[in-house]
Amino acid sequence: MVFITLVSSGMPIAISKLTASNKVNKNYISTHSLVYAGLKIEIVFSLILILVIILCKGLLVPILGSESSYFLLLSLTPAIICAGIYSPFRGYLWGEEHYLKVSLVEFFEQIIKIIVLFVLIKLSFNLENLLPLGIAISISAVLSTVIGIIYYFTSGGKLSKKEIKYRPIIDSALPLTTTRFCGSLMQPIISVLLPIRLISFGFSKSQALSALGVAMGMTFPILTIPSTLIGSLSMALIPEIASLIKQKNINALQRQINSSILFTMCCSFLCFIFILPLAHPICDLLFENYDAGTYLIYASWIIIPTGLSAITTSILNSLGHEKFTFKYFIYSAILSILIIVFIPKYVGVHSLFISTGLGMSLIYFLNIKKINKTLNIRQASLKYLLSLALISAPCLLLSKWLYNIFELMYGTIFGLIASASITIVCFVLLLLVFNLLDINIIIKNIKSSNKPIIQKEKHKKVKVTK
């Protein structure tokens, strides 16, 4: 995953932004040249990483723990190469707003992976061997990459050598790749550091590893569910903002950014009022683990800063401030590590959630400050955030009360579905009552995809500052 992050995290975003900008001026030759240049960069970089894996066997085997693990990594090298090759093509489809095609490629990859894995397991005599998994992942990566390339050429894409420019791609992709790479390293760092600190404060080794396993393996996956919707919004937002910047349509740019942030707030609070009161039933149903539910109660608040940091980071990248997002991530990482070092003495494994939540909050506030400065505006996002927090309070109580009634009468699953559905409806009605959500704008948005969902304030025309 670290190698795949290196070859496929920054390039698609960089290509999508440049493609969207060129689309405004209908400069398709420049776009095709960018894709060609990006492809050359990715092929060379991927091959370098493969050579590192092959030549550094003596270093990797001790890290991975066994020689069989190393051979599993070797079986995954085609997936690394394909991730790099597909990146510029994916960026083009993204920038041209062919979101369905991008989604279909990823969908086909998962389907192929599952089918190939079952076939290989049936053919394998040694089910303890993990090589079928590695081979299935690589085959699915190869076939999905072929599908993605076919989509590229059938969508008007070409490979041109006329205006090859490497600098714009590198300037945009390098900070993004570095940020994602450092982010991928944070989890193993915390996984090592937190148990050490817990043991030093009186935990046994088994207690420390058990608590960490429940927190990261059960609690965090539930907390990342809202990021699916927010990630989709971010995907559509980057080329849209790049086009508006190229058009110098500042008013539309401000409205788009404002509505995206407010929409993310609403989605985050919707998930928050569902997860917090129903944490124990959810974890009992999924994992049969009481501790996971307890952790989820204390950690549910980080859904909000995590979503806001993700959407504002995407906006800032779209505005061409990738270096700032990298710098803000470093600040957040330092804060998180300091919390992991000093706080476990007082709150134990909950320091993991505190470090994540405060780190994401720091990124959000730094991002929003930079966005406001760049566009010379002052957003009312904090006021909106407080308003959502106030109307969430009765919804939390309602959700818990409804679940207790429905669970007693019809069981856990029906209780979760019914209480969540009614609570979400009540939350939306409160948004309408307090004029935080305009139903007329929602109706218009169904008819026209470029209409904003959340009610927005009018902004005067301003200049964009560097």
LOROVEX-490643 format. One line per 3 residues: number of its first residue (from 1); for each residue x, y, z of N, C-alpha, C. Coordinates in steps of 0.2 Angstrom, whole numbers. Layout:
! residues N
NUM) X Y Z X Y Z X Y Z  ...
END
This chain:
! residues 466
1) 4 -6 0 0 0 0 4 6 0  10 6 3 15 12 3 17 13 -4  19 8 -7 22 8 -14 16 11 -19
4) 10 8 -18 4 10 -22 3 18 -21  3 20 -15 2 27 -13 7 31 -17  13 29 -17 19 33 -20 17 34 -28
7) 14 29 -31 14 29 -38 7 32 -40  2 32 -36 -5 33 -38 -9 38 -34  -6 42 -30 -10 46 -26 -10 54 -28
10) -4 56 -30 -4 63 -33 -5 64 -40  -3 59 -44 -4 60 -51 -11 61 -54  -16 57 -52 -23 58 -54 -25 65 -53
13) -24 67 -47 -26 74 -45 -23 79 -49  -17 79 -50 -13 84 -54 -16 84 -61  -16 78 -64 -19 77 -71 -26 80 -72
16) -30 78 -67 -37 80 -67 -38 88 -67  -34 91 -63 -34 98 -62 -32 101 -69  -26 99 -72 -24 102 -78 -29 100 -84
19) -32 94 -84 -37 93 -89 -43 97 -89  -45 99 -83 -51 103 -82 -49 110 -84  -43 112 -83 -41 119 -85 -41 120 -92
22) -38 114 -95 -37 114 -103 -44 114 -106  -49 110 -103 -55 109 -106 -59 116 -107  -58 121 -103 -61 127 -103 -59 131 -110
25) -52 130 -112 -49 133 -118 -49 128 -124  -52 122 -122 -52 117 -128 -45 116 -130  -41 116 -126 -34 114 -128 -32 107 -126
28) -35 103 -131 -35 95 -130 -28 93 -131  -24 96 -136 -17 94 -137 -13 94 -131  -13 99 -127 -10 100 -121 -12 95 -116
31) -18 93 -116 -20 88 -111 -18 81 -113  -18 79 -119 -15 73 -122 -8 72 -120  -4 78 -121 3 78 -120 4 77 -112
34) 0 80 -108 1 79 -101 0 72 -99  -5 69 -102 -6 62 -100 0 57 -102  2 59 -108 8 55 -111 14 56 -106
37) 15 63 -104 21 64 -100 20 61 -93  14 61 -90 12 58 -84 13 50 -84  12 47 -90 13 40 -91 20 38 -91
40) 24 42 -94 31 41 -94 34 41 -87  32 46 -83 34 47 -77 32 41 -72  26 39 -73 24 33 -69 27 27 -71
43) 29 26 -77 32 19 -79 39 19 -76  43 25 -77 49 25 -74 49 24 -67  45 28 -63 45 27 -56 43 21 -53
46) 38 17 -57 35 11 -55 41 6 -55  45 6 -61 50 1 -62 56 2 -57  57 8 -55 62 10 -50 60 6 -43
49) 53 7 -41 51 4 -35 51 -4 -36  50 -7 -41 50 -14 -42 58 -16 -41  62 -12 -44 70 -14 -43 72 -14 -36
52) 69 -9 -32 70 -8 -25 68 -15 -22  62 -17 -23 59 -23 -20 63 -29 -22  66 -30 -28 70 -35 -30 77 -35 -27
55) 80 -29 -27 87 -29 -25 87 -29 -17  82 -27 -14 82 -26 -7 79 -32 -3  80 -38 -5 77 -43 -2 79 -44 5
58) 86 -43 6 89 -44 12 86 -39 17  84 -34 15 82 -29 20 74 -30 21  71 -32 16 63 -32 17 61 -39 20
61) 65 -44 20 63 -50 23 62 -49 31  67 -46 34 67 -45 41 61 -41 43  60 -36 39 54 -31 40 47 -35 40
64) 47 -39 34 40 -42 33 39 -48 38  45 -51 40 44 -56 45 46 -63 43  46 -64 36 47 -71 33 48 -70 26
67) 51 -76 23 53 -76 16 46 -76 12  41 -80 15 35 -81 11 31 -74 11  32 -70 15 29 -63 15 32 -59 9
70) 39 -60 9 42 -57 3 40 -59 -4  39 -66 -4 36 -68 -11 29 -66 -12  25 -65 -7 19 -62 -7 19 -55 -10
73) 24 -51 -8 25 -44 -10 27 -44 -17  31 -49 -19 33 -50 -26 27 -51 -31  23 -55 -28 17 -57 -32 12 -51 -33
76) 13 -46 -29 9 -40 -29 13 -34 -34  19 -35 -36 22 -30 -40 18 -28 -47  15 -33 -50 11 -30 -56 6 -25 -54
79) 3 -26 -48 -2 -21 -46 1 -14 -45  7 -14 -42 10 -8 -41 12 -4 -48  14 -8 -53 15 -5 -60 9 -3 -63
82) 3 -7 -62 -3 -5 -65 -6 1 -62  -5 1 -55 -8 7 -52 -4 14 -55  2 13 -56 6 19 -59 3 20 -66
85) 3 15 -70 1 16 -77 -6 19 -78  -11 17 -74 -18 19 -74 -19 26 -71  -14 29 -67 -15 35 -64 -16 41 -69
88) -12 42 -74 -13 48 -79 -20 47 -82  -22 41 -84 -28 40 -88 -34 41 -83  -33 39 -77 -38 40 -72 -39 48 -71
91) -34 51 -71 -34 58 -70 -37 62 -75  -36 60 -82 -40 62 -87 -47 61 -87  -49 55 -86 -57 54 -85 -60 58 -79
94) -56 58 -74 -58 62 -68 -59 70 -71  -54 72 -74 -54 79 -76 -60 81 -81  -61 76 -85 -67 77 -90 -73 75 -87
97) -74 73 -81 -80 72 -77 -83 66 -79  -79 61 -81 -82 54 -83 -82 50 -77  -86 52 -72 -85 49 -65 -88 42 -65
100) -93 40 -70 -96 34 -70 -91 29 -73  -87 31 -77 -82 26 -80 -76 25 -75  -74 30 -71 -69 29 -66 -72 24 -61
103) -78 25 -59 -81 20 -54 -82 13 -57  -84 13 -63 -84 6 -66 -78 2 -66  -72 6 -68 -66 3 -67 -64 0 -61
106) -66 4 -55 -64 1 -49 -69 -4 -47  -75 -4 -49 -80 -9 -48 -78 -16 -51  -76 -15 -57 -74 -21 -61 -68 -24 -58
109) -63 -20 -55 -57 -23 -52 -59 -27 -46  -64 -25 -42 -66 -29 -36 -69 -35 -38  -74 -35 -43 -77 -41 -45 -72 -46 -48
112) -67 -44 -52 -62 -48 -55 -58 -51 -50  -56 -47 -45 -52 -49 -39 -56 -55 -35  -62 -54 -34 -66 -60 -30 -66 -66 -34
115) -68 -65 -41 -69 -71 -45 -62 -75 -46  -57 -71 -47 -50 -75 -48 -48 -78 -42  -49 -75 -36 -47 -77 -30 -50 -84 -28
118) -57 -84 -29 -60 -91 -28 -58 -96 -33  -57 -94 -39 -54 -99 -44 -47 -102 -41  -43 -97 -39 -36 -99 -37 -36 -104 -31
121) -41 -102 -26 -42 -106 -20 -44 -113 -22  -49 -113 -27 -51 -120 -28 -45 -124 -32  -41 -121 -35 -36 -124 -39 -30 -126 -34
124) -29 -122 -28 -24 -123 -24 -25 -129 -19  -19 -132 -18 -19 -138 -13 -18 -136 -6  -14 -130 -6 -12 -127 1 -16 -121 2
127) -21 -121 6 -25 -115 7 -22 -111 12  -16 -113 15 -12 -109 20 -8 -104 16  -7 -105 10 -3 -101 6 -7 -94 4
130) -4 -89 5 -7 -82 3 -6 -80 -4  -2 -84 -8 0 -82 -15 -6 -81 -19  -11 -85 -18 -17 -84 -23 -20 -77 -22
133) -20 -75 -16 -23 -68 -14 -18 -63 -18  -12 -63 -18 -7 -58 -21 -8 -59 -29  -9 -65 -31 -10 -66 -39 -17 -63 -41
136) -22 -64 -37 -29 -62 -38 -29 -54 -39  -25 -51 -34 -25 -44 -34 -21 -41 -40  -16 -44 -42 -12 -42 -48 -16 -43 -54
139) -19 -49 -55 -23 -50 -61 -29 -45 -62  -32 -44 -56 -38 -39 -56 -35 -32 -58  -29 -30 -55 -26 -24 -57 -24 -23 -64
142) -22 -28 -67 -20 -28 -74 -26 -27 -79  -31 -31 -77 -37 -31 -81 -41 -25 -81  -41 -22 -74 -45 -16 -73 -41 -10 -77
145) -34 -10 -77 -30 -5 -80 -32 -5 -88  -32 -11 -90 -34 -12 -98 -41 -9 -99  -46 -10 -95 -52 -7 -95 -52 1 -95
148) -48 3 -90 -47 10 -89 -44 14 -96  -39 10 -98 -36 13 -104 -41 13 -110  -45 8 -111 -50 7 -116 -55 13 -115
151) -57 14 -109 -61 20 -108 -58 27 -110  -52 27 -109 -48 33 -110 -48 35 -118  -47 30 -122 -46 31 -129 -53 32 -132
154) -58 28 -129 -65 29 -132 -69 35 -129  -65 39 -125 -68 45 -122 -65 51 -126  -61 50 -131 -58 55 -135 -51 56 -133
157) -48 52 -129 -41 53 -126 -36 51 -131  -30 54 -132 -25 52 -136 -18 53 -132  -13 50 -135 -6 51 -133 -2 56 -138
160) -1 62 -135 3 66 -140 10 68 -137  14 69 -141 21 71 -140 23 79 -141  17 82 -143 19 89 -146 20 94 -141
163) 17 94 -135 18 99 -130 20 96 -123  25 91 -123 26 88 -117 29 93 -112  26 93 -106 28 97 -100 28 93 -94
166) 34 92 -91 34 88 -85 33 92 -79  35 99 -79 36 103 -73 29 104 -70  24 106 -74 17 107 -71 15 100 -67
169) 16 95 -70 14 88 -67 17 87 -60  24 88 -60 28 87 -55 27 92 -49  26 98 -51 25 103 -46 18 102 -42
172) 13 99 -45 7 98 -42 7 91 -39  9 86 -42 9 79 -40 14 78 -34  20 81 -34 25 79 -29 22 81 -22
175) 20 87 -20 17 88 -13 12 83 -11  7 82 -16 1 78 -15 4 70 -13  8 68 -17 11 61 -16 15 61 -9
178) 19 66 -8 22 66 -2 18 66 4  12 70 4 7 70 9 4 64 10  2 60 5 -1 54 5 4 49 8
181) 10 49 6 15 44 8 16 45 15  17 51 18 18 52 25 12 50 29  6 51 26 0 49 29 -1 41 30
184) 2 38 25 2 30 25 7 28 30  12 32 32 17 29 37 14 31 44  9 35 44 7 37 51 4 31 55
187) 0 27 51 -3 21 55 2 16 58  7 14 54 12 10 57 16 13 62  17 19 62 21 23 67 17 23 74
190) 10 24 73 6 25 79 5 17 82  4 13 77 3 6 79 9 3 83  15 6 82 21 4 86 22 8 92
193) 20 15 92 22 19 97 17 19 103  10 18 101 5 18 106 5 12 111  6 6 108 7 0 113 13 1 118
196) 19 4 115 25 5 119 23 10 125  19 15 123 17 20 129 12 17 134  8 13 131 3 10 136 6 5 140
199) 11 1 138 15 -3 142 19 1 147  22 6 145 26 10 150 21 13 156  15 14 155 10 16 160 6 11 163
202) 8 5 163 5 -1 167 1 -6 163  0 -5 157 -3 -10 153 1 -16 152  -1 -22 152 2 -28 150 3 -28 142
205) 7 -32 139 8 -32 132 2 -34 128  -1 -39 131 -7 -42 128 -13 -37 129  -14 -33 134 -19 -28 135 -18 -23 130
208) -12 -20 129 -10 -15 125 -12 -17 117  -10 -23 115 -11 -25 108 -18 -26 107  -22 -29 112 -29 -30 112 -33 -24 111
211) -31 -19 115 -35 -12 115 -34 -9 108  -27 -9 106 -26 -6 99 -29 -10 93  -29 -17 94 -33 -20 89 -40 -19 88
214) -44 -18 94 -51 -17 94 -52 -10 91  -48 -5 93 -48 2 91 -47 3 84  -42 0 81 -40 1 74 -44 -4 70
217) -45 -10 72 -48 -15 68 -56 -15 68  -59 -12 73 -66 -12 73 -69 -5 74  -67 -1 78 -69 6 79 -68 10 73
220) -62 11 70 -60 16 65 -64 14 58  -64 8 57 -68 6 50 -75 9 50  -79 9 56 -85 12 56 -85 20 55
223) -80 23 59 -79 30 58 -77 32 51  -75 28 47 -73 30 40 -78 30 35  -84 27 37 -90 26 33 -92 33 30
226) -93 38 33 -94 45 30 -90 47 25  -83 45 25 -78 48 21 -80 45 14  -84 40 13 -86 37 6 -89 43 2
229) -95 45 6 -98 51 2 -94 57 1  -91 59 6 -87 65 6 -81 64 1  -78 58 0 -73 57 -5 -76 57 -12
232) -82 55 -13 -85 56 -19 -86 63 -21  -88 67 -16 -89 74 -17 -83 78 -19  -77 76 -15 -71 78 -17 -68 77 -24
235) -70 71 -26 -68 69 -33 -71 73 -38  -78 75 -37 -81 79 -42 -79 87 -41  -77 88 -35 -75 95 -34 -69 98 -37
238) -64 94 -37 -57 96 -40 -58 99 -47  -60 95 -52 -61 98 -59 -65 104 -59  -71 104 -55 -75 109 -55 -72 116 -53
241) -68 115 -48 -65 121 -45 -60 124 -50  -56 119 -53 -51 121 -58 -54 124 -64  -60 122 -66 -63 125 -72 -65 132 -70
244) -68 133 -64 -70 140 -62 -64 145 -61  -59 142 -59 -53 146 -58 -50 149 -65  -50 144 -70 -48 146 -77 -53 151 -80
247) -60 150 -78 -65 155 -81 -65 161 -77  -61 162 -72 -61 168 -67 -68 169 -65  -72 164 -64 -79 165 -61 -79 165 -53
250) -77 171 -50 -75 171 -43 -82 169 -39  -87 172 -41 -93 172 -37 -96 164 -37  -96 161 -43 -97 154 -43 -93 150 -39
253) -86 152 -39 -81 148 -36 -82 148 -28  -84 154 -26 -86 155 -19 -92 151 -17  -97 151 -21 -103 148 -19 -102 140 -19
256) -98 138 -24 -96 131 -24 -93 128 -18  -88 132 -16 -84 130 -10 -88 130 -4  -92 136 -3 -96 137 3 -101 131 3
259) -104 129 -2 -110 124 -2 -106 117 -1  -100 116 -3 -97 110 -2 -95 109 5  -93 114 8 -91 114 15 -98 113 20
262) -103 116 18 -109 116 22 -112 109 21  -112 106 15 -115 100 13 -111 94 17  -104 95 18 -100 90 21 -102 91 29
265) -103 96 31 -105 97 38 -112 93 40  -117 94 35 -123 91 36 -122 83 36  -118 81 31 -117 73 30 -113 71 37
268) -109 74 39 -105 72 45 -109 72 51  -114 77 52 -118 77 58 -123 71 57  -126 70 51 -130 65 50 -128 58 52
271) -121 57 51 -118 51 53 -117 51 60  -115 56 63 -114 57 70 -120 55 74  -126 58 72 -132 57 76 -134 50 76
274) -132 46 71 -133 39 70 -129 35 74  -122 36 74 -117 32 77 -117 33 84  -117 39 87 -116 40 94 -121 36 98
277) -127 37 97 -132 34 102 -133 26 101  -131 24 95 -132 17 93 -125 13 93  -120 16 96 -113 13 95 -113 6 98
280) -116 5 104 -115 -2 106 -119 -7 102  -125 -6 100 -129 -11 96 -126 -12 89  -123 -7 86 -119 -8 80 -113 -12 81
283) -109 -11 86 -103 -15 87 -105 -22 90  -110 -23 93 -113 -30 95 -115 -34 89  -118 -30 85 -121 -34 79 -115 -36 74
286) -110 -31 73 -105 -33 68 -99 -37 71  -97 -35 78 -91 -38 80 -93 -43 87  -98 -42 90 -100 -45 96 -94 -43 101
289) -93 -36 101 -87 -34 106 -90 -28 109  -90 -28 116 -93 -22 120 -88 -17 120  -82 -18 120 -76 -13 120 -76 -9 114
292) -78 -12 108 -78 -8 102 -83 -3 102  -89 -5 105 -95 0 106 -93 6 110  -89 4 116 -87 10 121 -82 14 117
295) -78 12 114 -73 16 110 -76 20 105  -81 17 102 -85 21 96 -89 27 99  -91 26 105 -95 32 108 -90 38 110
298) -84 36 112 -80 41 114 -76 44 107  -76 40 102 -73 42 96 -77 45 91  -84 45 91 -89 47 86 -88 54 84
301) -86 58 89 -85 65 87 -80 67 81  -75 62 81 -70 64 76 -73 63 68  -79 60 68 -82 60 61 -82 67 58
304) -84 72 62 -85 79 60 -78 82 57  -73 83 62 -67 86 59 -63 82 53  -64 75 53 -61 71 48 -65 73 41
307) -71 73 41 -74 75 35 -73 82 33  -72 87 37 -71 94 36 -64 95 33  -59 91 37 -52 92 34 -51 89 27
310) -55 83 26 -54 80 19 -57 85 14  -63 88 15 -66 92 10 -62 98 9  -59 101 14 -56 108 14 -49 106 11
313) -46 101 12 -39 99 9 -40 98 2  -46 95 -1 -47 94 -8 -48 101 -11  -52 106 -8 -53 112 -10 -46 116 -11
316) -42 116 -6 -35 119 -6 -31 116 -11  -31 110 -12 -27 107 -18 -30 109 -25  -36 110 -25 -39 112 -31 -37 120 -33
319) -36 123 -28 -34 130 -28 -27 131 -30  -23 126 -30 -16 126 -32 -11 127 -26  -14 125 -20 -10 126 -14 -8 119 -11
322) -5 115 -15 -3 108 -13 2 108 -7  7 113 -8 12 114 -3 9 115 4  4 119 4 1 121 10 -2 115 14
325) -6 111 10 -9 105 13 -4 100 15  2 100 12 7 96 15 10 99 21  11 105 22 13 108 28 9 108 33
328) 2 108 32 -3 108 37 -3 100 40  -2 96 35 -2 89 37 4 87 42  9 90 41 15 89 45 14 92 52
331) 11 98 52 9 101 59 4 96 62  -1 93 59 -6 89 62 -2 82 64  3 80 60 6 74 62 10 75 68
334) 13 80 69 17 82 75 13 82 81  7 86 80 2 86 86 0 79 88  -2 75 83 -4 68 84 1 64 88
337) 7 64 86 12 60 89 14 63 96  14 69 97 15 72 104 9 69 109  3 69 106 -3 67 110 -2 59 112
340) 0 55 107 1 48 108 7 47 113  12 52 113 17 51 118 15 53 125  11 58 126 10 61 133 4 59 136
343) -2 58 132 -8 57 135 -10 50 137  -8 45 134 -10 38 136 -10 37 144  -5 41 147 -5 40 155 -12 42 158
346) -16 46 155 -22 48 158 -28 45 155  -28 44 148 -34 41 145 -33 35 141  -27 32 142 -26 25 139 -27 25 131
349) -30 20 128 -31 20 121 -35 25 118  -39 29 122 -43 34 120 -38 40 117  -32 40 119 -27 45 116 -27 44 108
352) -28 38 106 -28 37 98 -34 41 95  -40 41 98 -45 45 95 -44 53 96  -41 55 102 -40 62 103 -35 64 98
355) -29 60 97 -24 63 93 -27 63 86  -31 59 83 -34 59 77 -39 65 76  -43 66 81 -48 71 81 -45 78 81
358) -40 79 85 -37 86 86 -33 87 80  -29 82 77 -25 83 71 -30 85 65  -35 81 64 -40 83 59 -43 90 60
361) -44 92 66 -47 99 68 -42 104 66  -35 103 68 -30 108 66 -30 109 58  -30 103 55 -30 104 47 -36 108 45
364) -42 106 47 -48 110 45 -47 117 46  -45 119 52 -45 127 54 -39 130 50  -33 127 49 -28 130 44 -30 130 37
367) -34 125 35 -36 125 28 -41 131 27  -46 131 31 -51 136 30 -49 143 31  -44 144 35 -40 151 35 -37 152 29
370) -33 147 26 -30 149 19 -35 150 14  -40 146 14 -46 147 9 -48 154 9  -50 156 15 -53 163 16 -48 168 13
373) -42 167 15 -37 172 13 -36 172 5  -36 166 2 -35 165 -5 -40 169 -9  -46 168 -7 -52 171 -10 -55 177 -7
376) -51 180 -2 -53 186 1 -60 186 3  -62 181 7 -69 180 9 -69 178 17  -74 179 20 -75 176 27 -81 172 27
379) -80 166 28 -86 161 28 -89 160 35  -95 159 35 -99 158 41 -99 151 43  -94 147 42 -94 140 43 -94 138 51
382) -91 142 55 -91 141 62 -98 142 65  -101 147 63 -108 148 65 -113 142 63  -112 140 57 -116 135 54 -115 128 58
385) -108 127 60 -106 121 63 -110 121 70  -110 127 74 -113 127 80 -120 126 80  -123 129 74 -131 128 73 -132 120 72
388) -128 117 69 -129 110 68 -128 106 74  -124 108 78 -122 105 85 -128 105 89  -132 111 89 -137 112 93 -143 108 91
391) -145 108 85 -151 104 83 -149 96 83  -143 95 84 -141 87 84 -143 85 91  -143 89 96 -144 87 103 -150 83 104
394) -156 86 102 -162 82 103 -163 76 98  -159 76 92 -159 70 88 -156 64 91  -150 66 95 -147 61 98 -151 57 104
397) -155 61 107 -159 58 112 -165 54 109  -168 57 104 -173 54 100 -171 47 97  -165 47 95 -162 41 92 -162 35 97
400) -159 37 103 -158 32 108 -165 29 111  -169 34 112 -176 32 114 -180 28 109  -179 29 103 -183 25 98 -180 18 97
403) -173 18 98 -170 11 97 -172 7 103  -172 10 109 -174 6 115 -181 3 114  -186 7 111 -193 4 110 -193 -1 104
406) -190 0 99 -190 -4 93 -186 -11 94  -181 -10 97 -177 -16 99 -180 -21 103  -184 -18 108 -188 -22 113 -193 -26 109
409) -196 -22 104 -202 -25 101 -200 -30 95  -195 -28 91 -194 -31 85 -187 -33 84  -182 -32 88 -175 -34 88 -170 -29 86
412) -164 -31 86 -159 -26 85 -159 -23 78  -159 -27 73 -158 -25 66 -164 -20 64  -170 -22 66 -176 -17 64 -175 -11 69
415) -173 -12 75 -172 -6 79 -167 -1 76  -161 -3 74 -156 1 71 -159 5 65  -162 1 60 -165 4 54 -170 9 55
418) -175 7 60 -181 11 61 -179 18 65  -175 17 70 -173 23 74 -168 28 70  -164 25 66 -159 29 61 -164 33 56
421) -168 29 53 -172 32 48 -176 38 50  -180 37 56 -184 42 59 -180 48 61  -174 47 64 -170 52 67 -167 56 61
424) -165 53 56 -163 57 50 -168 61 47  -174 59 47 -180 63 44 -181 69 49  -181 68 55 -182 73 60 -176 78 59
427) -170 76 58 -164 80 58 -165 85 52  -167 82 46 -168 86 40 -174 91 41  -179 89 44 -184 94 46 -182 99 50
430) -178 98 55 -175 104 59 -171 108 55  -167 106 50 -163 110 46 -168 115 42  -174 112 40 -178 116 36 -182 121 40
433) -184 119 46 -187 124 51 -183 130 53  -176 128 54 -172 134 56 -168 137 50  -171 135 44 -168 139 38 -161 137 37
436) -159 131 39 -152 129 37 -151 125 31  -157 124 28 -158 120 22 -164 122 18  -163 124 12 -168 127 8 -171 121 3
439) -177 119 4 -180 114 0 -181 116 -7  -182 122 -9 -182 125 -16 -176 123 -19  -170 124 -16 -164 123 -19 -162 116 -20
442) -165 112 -16 -164 105 -17 -168 102 -23  -174 105 -24 -178 103 -30 -175 106 -36  -172 112 -36 -168 114 -42 -162 110 -43
445) -159 107 -38 -153 103 -39 -154 97 -42  -160 94 -41 -162 88 -45 -163 89 -52  -165 95 -54 -166 97 -61 -160 99 -64
448) -155 102 -61 -149 104 -63 -143 103 -59  -138 99 -61 -133 96 -57 -128 102 -54  -129 108 -57 -124 113 -55 -127 118 -50
451) -133 116 -48 -136 120 -43 -134 118 -36  -133 123 -31 -130 121 -24 -136 117 -20  -134 113 -16 -138 109 -12 -140 113 -5
454) -135 116 -2 -136 120 4 -137 127 3  -141 130 7 -143 137 6 -136 141 7  -135 146 3 -129 150 3 -130 157 4
457) -125 160 7 -125 168 7 -122 171 1  -125 177 0 -122 180 -6 -116 184 -5  -111 183 -9 -105 186 -8 -103 191 -14
460) -100 197 -12 -98 202 -17 -92 199 -21  -92 202 -27 -86 200 -32 -80 202 -29  -75 198 -29 -68 200 -26 -63 197 -30
463) -57 199 -29 -51 196 -33 -48 190 -29  -45 186 -33 -41 180 -30 -34 182 -29  -31 181 -23 -25 183 -22 -20 177 -22
466) -14 178 -23 -9 172 -23 -7 171 -16
END
